[in-house]
């Protein structure tokens, strides 16, 4: 006998990276893990529809800070604290909340 279960509802995140009111909306889209995202561009009406059917939520400030710090790391080849102490502090706070760890993982 096969038991069917309901699929788990995954959280879907967006972060608008361009002008919210522009003809085309530039945004990041992530599923379940806000640190793993794709960059997308859609016309305004299609963006609204996309958000509705995917039941998205906007990334919070901590998630945005984490992504910004990681982008700086890749862009400049340095850990965020070297570039911006505030970003490093946000990174540590985000680790505590998102990943349930006390300190960021060193590479």
URBELUR-V696335 format. One record per helix or strand. SS is the DSSP state (h for helix, s for strand). FROM is the first residue (numbers start at 1). TO is the last residue. Records with the same first field share a line. If there is no record, write none. Layout:
SS=FROM-TO + FROM-TO
This chain:
s=12-16 + 24-31 + 37-43 + 57-58
h=44-54 + 61-76 + 80-83 + 85-99
